[in-house]
């Protein structure tokens, strides 16, 4: 089973699944970062939305891209995972909770990372 299927299986019932995307309450998103840490997956992005039971509304003040920070210069996968996930763990607790807030995380495997690194 690939990590995407495993992730959906573990977290789908605790959030909102639309297409191939998963939107989680803030506290569950924090758990997902730890889950990724345990599986050597990197959380490279965070996006916040308000879910009103019908629509998602992007929260422009809750967008973060950790892949372009100092982590981009890292050439070791374990170090990259550690850097990105540490940044996610610092960022998420500082988000102000609001009604209907859900979080979408962008997760990257080592294979995906190597593919993107070879393209740049």
C-alpha positions as CSV (number, residue, x, y, z in Angstrom):
1,X,0.0,0.0,0.0
2,X,1.4,3.4,-0.9
3,X,1.5,6.2,1.6
4,X,-1.4,8.1,0.0
5,X,-3.8,5.2,0.5
6,X,-2.5,4.6,4.0
7,X,-2.9,8.3,4.9
8,X,-6.5,8.4,3.6
9,X,-7.3,5.2,5.5
10,X,-5.9,6.6,8.7
11,X,-7.3,10.1,8.5
12,X,-10.3,10.3,6.1
13,X,-13.0,9.7,8.8
14,X,-11.5,12.6,10.8
15,X,-11.8,15.2,8.1
16,X,-13.4,16.1,4.8
17,X,-12.4,14.3,1.6
18,X,-13.0,16.0,-1.7
19,X,-11.6,14.3,-4.7
20,X,-8.0,13.3,-3.9
21,X,-7.6,16.0,-1.2
22,X,-8.1,15.7,2.5
23,X,-9.0,18.7,4.7
24,X,-8.5,18.2,8.5
25,X,-9.3,20.0,11.7
26,X,-6.2,21.8,13.0
27,X,-5.5,19.3,15.8
28,X,-5.7,16.4,13.4
29,X,-3.4,18.1,10.9
30,X,-0.8,18.3,13.8
31,X,-1.2,14.6,14.3
32,X,-0.7,14.0,10.6
33,X,2.6,15.8,10.7
34,X,3.8,13.4,13.4
35,X,2.4,10.4,11.4
36,X,4.4,11.6,8.4
37,X,7.5,12.0,10.6
38,X,7.1,8.4,11.7
39,X,7.0,7.3,8.1
40,X,9.8,9.5,6.8
41,X,7.5,11.7,4.7
42,X,7.9,15.4,4.4
43,X,5.1,17.9,5.0
44,X,6.1,20.6,2.5
45,X,3.0,22.8,2.5
46,X,0.1,24.0,4.5
47,X,-3.1,25.6,3.2
48,X,-6.1,26.7,5.4
49,X,-9.7,26.8,4.4
50,X,-13.1,27.5,5.9
51,X,-15.6,24.7,5.2
52,X,-19.2,25.8,5.4
53,X,-20.6,22.2,4.8
54,X,-20.9,23.0,1.0
55,X,-17.9,25.0,0.0
56,X,-14.2,25.6,0.8
57,X,-13.1,29.2,1.1
58,X,-9.3,29.7,1.0
59,X,-7.8,31.5,3.9
60,X,-5.0,33.6,2.4
61,X,-3.4,34.1,5.8
62,X,-2.9,30.4,6.2
63,X,-0.5,29.3,3.4
64,X,3.0,28.1,3.9
65,X,5.5,26.4,1.6
66,X,8.4,24.8,3.5
67,X,9.9,23.3,0.4
68,X,11.3,26.7,-0.7
69,X,12.8,27.6,2.7
70,X,16.3,26.6,3.7
71,X,15.2,23.0,3.2
72,X,15.6,23.4,-0.6
73,X,19.4,23.4,-0.2
74,X,19.4,20.2,1.8
75,X,20.6,17.1,-0.2
76,X,19.9,14.4,2.4
77,X,16.3,13.1,2.6
78,X,16.3,12.5,6.3
79,X,17.5,16.0,7.0
80,X,14.9,17.4,4.5
81,X,12.1,15.6,6.3
82,X,13.3,16.8,9.7
83,X,13.6,20.4,8.5
84,X,10.2,20.5,6.7
85,X,8.3,18.7,9.5
86,X,9.9,20.9,12.1
87,X,8.7,24.0,10.3
88,X,5.2,22.5,10.0
89,X,5.2,21.7,13.7
90,X,6.2,25.3,14.5
91,X,3.7,26.8,12.0
92,X,0.5,24.9,12.7
93,X,0.1,25.7,16.5
94,X,0.3,29.4,15.7
95,X,-2.8,29.3,13.4
96,X,-5.7,31.1,15.0
97,X,-8.6,28.6,15.4
98,X,-11.8,29.8,13.7
99,X,-15.2,28.2,12.9
100,X,-15.1,25.8,10.1
101,X,-11.3,25.9,9.8
102,X,-9.7,22.9,8.0
103,X,-6.1,22.3,6.9
104,X,-4.8,20.7,3.8
105,X,-1.2,19.4,4.0
106,X,1.1,18.7,1.0
107,X,3.1,15.6,1.7
108,X,6.1,14.4,-0.2
109,X,7.8,11.0,-0.3
110,X,11.5,10.5,-1.0
111,X,10.7,9.2,-4.5
112,X,8.7,12.3,-5.3
113,X,11.4,14.5,-3.8
114,X,14.1,12.9,-6.0
115,X,11.9,13.3,-9.1
116,X,11.4,17.1,-8.4
117,X,15.0,17.6,-7.5
118,X,16.1,16.1,-10.8
119,X,13.8,18.5,-12.7
120,X,15.3,21.6,-11.2
